[in-house]
Amino acid sequence: MALDRVDITLTNEQDPLFQASPASDITQDDITNIQAIGDVTDNRLLGRGNGSGDGAAEEIIIGANLSLTGNTLDASSAGEANTASNVNVGGVGVFKQKTGVDLEFKGVNAASNKVSVTEDAANNEIDIDVNEGNLTVTASQVSDFDTEVSNNTDVSANTAKVSADGSIDTHSDVDTSTSPPSVGEVLEWDGSNWVPATPGTESALPIISLTSTDTTTTINQSTPQVLSWDVEREKDSAFTHSNTVNNSRITIADDGTYQIAANIRLESSAQRLQAVSRILINGVLQSQPYGSSYIRNSGNASDFWTCSVNPPPVKLNSGDYVEIQTQVESQTTTTITGTFKGDESSFSAIQLKAFKGDKGDTGAGSNIVVQENDSTVGTVNSTLNFEGSNLSVTDEGSNKATVAVDADKYYSQVAVNTVGGTVNAAYGSPLECVPSSGTLEIDVARSGEYLIHGKLNIGTDLNRDNGAIELAYGIDTGSGAVVGGQPWAQAQQAKKNRANGIQGLWGKVNLNAGDKVHLFLSTLGDSTTWTEAEIFIATWN
């Protein structure tokens, strides 16, 4: 092969052996005058030129890849002509091309924000990662999505709660078949199932009202009589009752707050029959004070007596049952009895509950329509004013106001004393009932208008007959209790040496937080003991 002149240097200690142009090749003629006269040692060859005439020694420097044989100078290998190639089976190669001695490669780029490409200089790496937060995969982008879902046991087990048409009626406690829903209705629990209902609509409070065909049961002194009721005037789903089995009971279906009441009618041919009625819950006699009077049955006096039993509201649980018990009070003659007149008596209960109102229009420019019983009051308003002690309105800024309504709108307090005390007050001049131990007062916690209910039982030491005992409420604003301004309750024909009961009800009484409510009693001018008493207050509206 031809050798470039710059690859071989020929030197002469005195003059060059020959001259050749650097741009030309060394030909065979250039080296015919070189005669090998020695061995190659350390890539150096000594030779003598025949054409110079002076016989001086010449030196030829030869690289590791050159050899001189006879008159032939041979290069055993040439410089490398490097290139590069992609050897991957799949994907895209990174080598692009070679330009001159430069090998050119393609760069790595992220086509979207779903992938990130960063240089890890410390490890001489290019890092590629997936940005999970930027991934959005729809069902249409998943191959055979429906099959994969149906074959997944976890998914199929949970989708069984909804039928193929999307209905939730397949739930065991949802019933949308009996009464199909209408637009705008919501699911409401009726005690057994979730059923369609119109949200926020008013509905009557659940009640039960019973009476009886029993007109022969004898009420005596020795044995308390639990009264039976075999006629249902009203019965809503919040209660259960049977006219034949345990018909003395009103059974509660739902946990809640209940108002129990009864009116008991007795007749007697005897004189001075005294009886009392009380409430039992789950067979246990309640310690609430009772109301009473007696049957005079002398001259023009009547031979009947009606007792109203109206205790404060009570919280009851599902399955609890309530009964009424009546008994003749202690008599000097134990043979005096009365007869229960069931057809003129009643036993009832009301479930006290509240309903959430409808949600009105919202957003800027929304009108406020004020209605009463679905009829618009006045005109459409852009301002709604809130008043009352049970709410607060807060301006939170950013065009937002918050109205906080106390969910416990029905508010009550109660005070009971079962020790009793002594009162000696003439008719028309009631005195405060101060117990011999403990207290009998309500310390009012919230200002407002209240209903006041007072009950008191009098012992057997009343010494006068046929007069009226009086019960009144009193208010202590800080300077001692003073009798209230509303009429006093009276128990006519109070019977001496017998237990008497009296109760009073006063409505729309203004009370301030910190006021104390008391009971006052007149006793016909006798020094008389009272055995137990109760004061109950409840918000008026």
Protein Blocks (a to p, Z undefined) as FASTA:
>chain_A
ZZdfklpccddfkbcfbdcdfkbccdfklmmmpccfbdceehiacdddfklonopacddd
ddfkbccehjbccdfbdcdddddddfbfghjdfbfbdehjbccddddddfbfkbccdddf
knopacddddfklpccdfklpghklmmmmmpmklmmmmmmpcfkopaklpmkbcfklmcc
dehiacddehjaccdddehiacdddddddddfbfkbccdfklccddddfbdfbdcfkbcc
dfkgoplbccdfbgcddddddddddddfbehiacdddddeehiacfbdcdddddfkgajb
cfbdcdddddddddddehiacdddddddddfblkbccdddfklgccdddddddddddddd
edehiacdddeehiaehjadfbdcdedjkbccddebjoiacddddfklpacdddddfkbp
cddddehiacddddfehcdddddfbgcdddddddddddfkbfbehiacdddddddehgap
addfbdcdddehiaehiacddddddehiacdehiacdddddehhpacddfbdcdddddfZ
Z
